[in-house]
Amino acid sequence: MLATLTTNIAANVVAPANAIVNVAPRAVSFTTGGVITALLGLCVMPWRLMASSGGFVNWLVAYSALLGPVVGVVAADYHLVRRRRLHMDDLYSMSPEGQYWYQGGYNAAALVAVAAGVLPCLPGLLASLGLASSPGPVFGAIYDCAWFVGVAVSTVVYCGCMGLSGRHGRGSGP
């Protein structure tokens, strides 16, 4: 059991430590990123999540309400908007003429779509966190299916926004 625990802890520190290093590579080393990851892990208090199955399931649904819309945008962009064609040179280009360049570095359509995907689940999310009263049966049902609702709403909104912007499907493939 100790070997499993230490292996999983070590393996699960690498990705967030690298992400923290990428925020400020000159100021944060990998070791510092690992320490920050460990401290953040303690702040999350995972022992409280595991205290009951209800708490853990609630955490998973809340997490899925935030990740579902991201999945919807990524899948819609690749499969529907760009039709599974990527322009490899533009993936690594900082040029404003590049297919993947967006004003200020952010794709506004993606941000709007993620927000739209989270929005229907928000009443249930706030109620599950104890920040609002009962969301009612409709929003409760929506929250119970948060991942699916988020994927569906963000996919539709993203495709609509990208269609209006005209910035799609220009890639000729590899």
N, C-alpha and C positions, 0 to 999 in steps of 0.2 A: 504494500500500500504506500509506503514512503517513497519508493522509486516512482510510482505512478504520479504521486502528488508533486514531487520535485521536477519530474520531466514536464508535466503539464504547466507548472508555474513558469519554468524556464522558457518553454515554447511559446507561451501566451504573452510573454513580456516583449518579445522581439518586435512584433508589428507596431504596438503603440509606442514603444521607445523610438523606433525609426520615425514614426509620424511626428513625435514631439521634436526630434532632432531636425526634421525638415522644416519646422516652423521657424527656427533660428539656428541654422547650422554653424554659424561662427560662435555663437554664445553657448550652445548646448551640445555636450558630447553624448555618445551613446550611453555611457555609464550614467551620466546625469539624467538622460531620458529614461533609463531603467529605474532610477530612484524615484523620479517624478511619477512614473507609471505605478510603482509600488505604493506610493503615498496616495495617489488617486484611487487605487484599488482598495485601500483601507477606508478612505472617505465614503466609498459606495456602501460599505458595511455588508459584504456578501453573506455573512452569517445571519443577518436579519432577513435576507431574501429567502434563505433556505430554512428558516424557522418553521414555516408551514408551506404546504403545497399551494395553498391559495395565494400567498404572497408571491411565490415564484411564478405562478401562472399569470397573475396580474402584471408582474414585471414584464413577462414575455409579450403579453398583449399590448402593453404600453409601448414597448420597444418596436413591435411590429407596426404599430400605428405610425411610427416615424420612419421606419425603413421601407414599408410597402410603397409609398410614393416615390422614393428614390429608385427602387427597382422598376417601377412603372416608367419613369423617365429614361433610365438607361436602356431598358428593353425596347421602348418605343423608338428611341433615337436610332438604335442599331438596326432593328428589324423593320420598322414601318417607315420612318423618315428617310433613313439613308439606304434602305433596302439591302442591308448586309454588305455594303461597299464602303471601304475605308480608303482614304487617300493617305498613304503612309508618310509621304514627305510633309504633308500639312499637319500630321499628328505632332511633329516635333518642331514646327515652325512658329515663330513669334510674329510673323508678318501679318499686318492687318488684311492682306489679300488672301490669307489662308482660310480654308474651309472651316476650321475650328476656332477661329479668332472671334471673340465677342467683345463688345464695348466694355471697357474696364476689366476685362478678364472673366466676366461672368455672363452666362447665358441666361438672360432675363426670362425667357420662356420656360427654362428648366426650374428656376426659382419660383415662378408663378405656379407652375404645375405641381411642384412639391407642396407649396402652401395650400393649394386647392385640394390636394389629396389628403392632407392632414386635417383640414377644416371640418369635414363631416364627422370625424372621430373625436374632435376636441371636446365636446360636451361629456362624452363617456370617459375620456382620458382625465379630464379635470375632476370628475366625480370619483374615479378610481383612486386618485391621489388625495382625495378628501378636500379639494379646493373648491368644490361646487356641490350643489344638492343633486339629487337623483336626476339623470338625464331624461328619464321617461322611457317608455318601451321602444319607441322608434330609434332614438339615438343610442339606447342600450344595445339594441340588436345590431346597429351599425358598428358600434364599438366592439362587439363580440366577433365581428368579421373584419376587423380593422385592416389587416394586411390586404385582403382581397379588395376591399372598398378603396383603399389607398392606391393600389396598383391600377384599378380600373379608372378612377377619377383622374389620376395624374397622367395616365396614358392618353385619355381623350383630350384633356386640356393641353398637354404638351404637343400632340399632333396638330391640334387646332392652332395653337400659337405659332408653331413652326411653319404651318401652311400659310398663315397670314404674313409672317416675316419674309417668306421667300428664300430663306437660308437653309435649304435642305437638298439632299440627293444630288449634290454636284460632284461627288467623288466618282472617279472612274474605276475604282478598285485597285487591287495590288498589281 
